Amino acid sequence: MLPAQASIKAHYTTNIGDPSNLYQIDENGTLWGCGYNNYGQLGQGTQDDDFHEEMVKIAENVVHVDYSQSGFVIWLTEDKELYGCGMAATGALLGREGWKKMWSAAP
């Protein structure tokens, strides 16, 4: 059990990556990414073999991001909705489309 003063927000990840990709949430809650896009992991609805040095906007109202070295990224929004994009071959993203909503706490 967490102490009453504990906040889950204190454990959100806002900057994650490796030599292939970097993802960052700015102070306005915008998720940005750079690096490879060979699986569509930059959330632009495209795939290519280029290395994108400049950050591209992926989503807004984001509070947490996580990245897999298997070529996909997931993020949680302020509305408690979980999205993801990138390689879906293992079924981790519930299909093979571009980025999509995977889960929602909304009724």
Contacts in CASP RR format, 6 or more apart in sequence:
PFRMAT RR
TARGET T0000
AUTHOR 0000-0000-0000
METHOD contacts of the structure
MODEL  1
MLPAQASIKAHYTTNIGDPSNLYQIDENGTLWGCGYNNYGQLGQGTQDDD
FHEEMVKIAENVVHVDYSQSGFVIWLTEDKELYGCGMAATGALLGREGWK
KMWSAAP
9 63 0 8 1.000
12 63 0 8 1.000
12 64 0 8 1.000
12 76 0 8 1.000
13 64 0 8 1.000
13 65 0 8 1.000
13 66 0 8 1.000
14 24 0 8 1.000
14 25 0 8 1.000
14 64 0 8 1.000
14 65 0 8 1.000
15 22 0 8 1.000
15 23 0 8 1.000
15 24 0 8 1.000
15 25 0 8 1.000
15 65 0 8 1.000
16 22 0 8 1.000
16 23 0 8 1.000
16 65 0 8 1.000
16 66 0 8 1.000
16 67 0 8 1.000
17 23 0 8 1.000
17 67 0 8 1.000
18 67 0 8 1.000
18 69 0 8 1.000
20 35 0 8 1.000
20 36 0 8 1.000
20 69 0 8 1.000
20 71 0 8 1.000
21 33 0 8 1.000
21 34 0 8 1.000
21 35 0 8 1.000
21 36 0 8 1.000
21 41 0 8 1.000
21 42 0 8 1.000
21 67 0 8 1.000
21 71 0 8 1.000
21 73 0 8 1.000
22 33 0 8 1.000
22 34 0 8 1.000
22 35 0 8 1.000
23 31 0 8 1.000
23 32 0 8 1.000
23 33 0 8 1.000
23 58 0 8 1.000
23 65 0 8 1.000
23 67 0 8 1.000
23 73 0 8 1.000
23 75 0 8 1.000
24 31 0 8 1.000
24 32 0 8 1.000
24 33 0 8 1.000
24 55 0 8 1.000
24 65 0 8 1.000
25 31 0 8 1.000
25 32 0 8 1.000
25 62 0 8 1.000
25 63 0 8 1.000
25 64 0 8 1.000
25 65 0 8 1.000
25 75 0 8 1.000
26 32 0 8 1.000
28 60 0 8 1.000
29 60 0 8 1.000
29 61 0 8 1.000
29 62 0 8 1.000
29 63 0 8 1.000
30 57 0 8 1.000
30 59 0 8 1.000
30 60 0 8 1.000
30 62 0 8 1.000
31 57 0 8 1.000
31 58 0 8 1.000
31 59 0 8 1.000
31 60 0 8 1.000
31 62 0 8 1.000
31 65 0 8 1.000
31 75 0 8 1.000
32 55 0 8 1.000
32 56 0 8 1.000
32 57 0 8 1.000
32 58 0 8 1.000
33 42 0 8 1.000
33 52 0 8 1.000
33 55 0 8 1.000
33 56 0 8 1.000
33 58 0 8 1.000
34 42 0 8 1.000
34 52 0 8 1.000
34 53 0 8 1.000
34 54 0 8 1.000
34 55 0 8 1.000
34 56 0 8 1.000
35 42 0 8 1.000
35 51 0 8 1.000
35 52 0 8 1.000
35 53 0 8 1.000
36 49 0 8 1.000
36 50 0 8 1.000
36 51 0 8 1.000
36 52 0 8 1.000
37 43 0 8 1.000
37 44 0 8 1.000
37 46 0 8 1.000
37 47 0 8 1.000
37 48 0 8 1.000
37 50 0 8 1.000
37 52 0 8 1.000
38 47 0 8 1.000
38 48 0 8 1.000
38 49 0 8 1.000
38 71 0 8 1.000
39 47 0 8 1.000
39 71 0 8 1.000
39 72 0 8 1.000
39 86 0 8 1.000
39 87 0 8 1.000
40 46 0 8 1.000
40 47 0 8 1.000
40 85 0 8 1.000
40 86 0 8 1.000
40 87 0 8 1.000
40 98 0 8 1.000
41 67 0 8 1.000
41 71 0 8 1.000
41 72 0 8 1.000
41 73 0 8 1.000
41 85 0 8 1.000
41 86 0 8 1.000
41 87 0 8 1.000
42 52 0 8 1.000
42 56 0 8 1.000
42 58 0 8 1.000
42 85 0 8 1.000
43 56 0 8 1.000
43 58 0 8 1.000
43 73 0 8 1.000
43 85 0 8 1.000
43 86 0 8 1.000
43 98 0 8 1.000
43 99 0 8 1.000
44 56 0 8 1.000
44 58 0 8 1.000
45 85 0 8 1.000
45 98 0 8 1.000
45 99 0 8 1.000
58 73 0 8 1.000
58 75 0 8 1.000
58 85 0 8 1.000
58 99 0 8 1.000
59 75 0 8 1.000
59 77 0 8 1.000
59 83 0 8 1.000
59 99 0 8 1.000
61 77 0 8 1.000
61 78 0 8 1.000
61 79 0 8 1.000
62 75 0 8 1.000
62 76 0 8 1.000
62 77 0 8 1.000
62 78 0 8 1.000
63 76 0 8 1.000
63 77 0 8 1.000
63 78 0 8 1.000
64 75 0 8 1.000
64 76 0 8 1.000
65 73 0 8 1.000
65 74 0 8 1.000
65 75 0 8 1.000
65 76 0 8 1.000
66 73 0 8 1.000
66 74 0 8 1.000
66 75 0 8 1.000
67 73 0 8 1.000
67 74 0 8 1.000
68 92 0 8 1.000
70 87 0 8 1.000
70 90 0 8 1.000
70 92 0 8 1.000
71 86 0 8 1.000
71 87 0 8 1.000
72 84 0 8 1.000
72 85 0 8 1.000
72 86 0 8 1.000
72 87 0 8 1.000
72 88 0 8 1.000
72 92 0 8 1.000
72 93 0 8 1.000
73 84 0 8 1.000
73 85 0 8 1.000
73 86 0 8 1.000
74 82 0 8 1.000
74 83 0 8 1.000
74 84 0 8 1.000
74 93 0 8 1.000
74 102 0 8 1.000
75 82 0 8 1.000
75 83 0 8 1.000
75 84 0 8 1.000
76 82 0 8 1.000
77 83 0 8 1.000
79 104 0 8 1.000
79 106 0 8 1.000
80 104 0 8 1.000
80 105 0 8 1.000
80 106 0 8 1.000
81 101 0 8 1.000
81 103 0 8 1.000
81 104 0 8 1.000
81 105 0 8 1.000
81 106 0 8 1.000
82 101 0 8 1.000
82 102 0 8 1.000
82 103 0 8 1.000
82 104 0 8 1.000
83 99 0 8 1.000
83 100 0 8 1.000
83 101 0 8 1.000
83 102 0 8 1.000
84 93 0 8 1.000
84 99 0 8 1.000
84 100 0 8 1.000
84 102 0 8 1.000
85 93 0 8 1.000
85 98 0 8 1.000
85 99 0 8 1.000
85 100 0 8 1.000
86 93 0 8 1.000
86 98 0 8 1.000
86 99 0 8 1.000
87 93 0 8 1.000
88 94 0 8 1.000
88 95 0 8 1.000
88 96 0 8 1.000
88 97 0 8 1.000
89 96 0 8 1.000
93 100 0 8 1.000
93 102 0 8 1.000
94 100 0 8 1.000
94 102 0 8 1.000
END
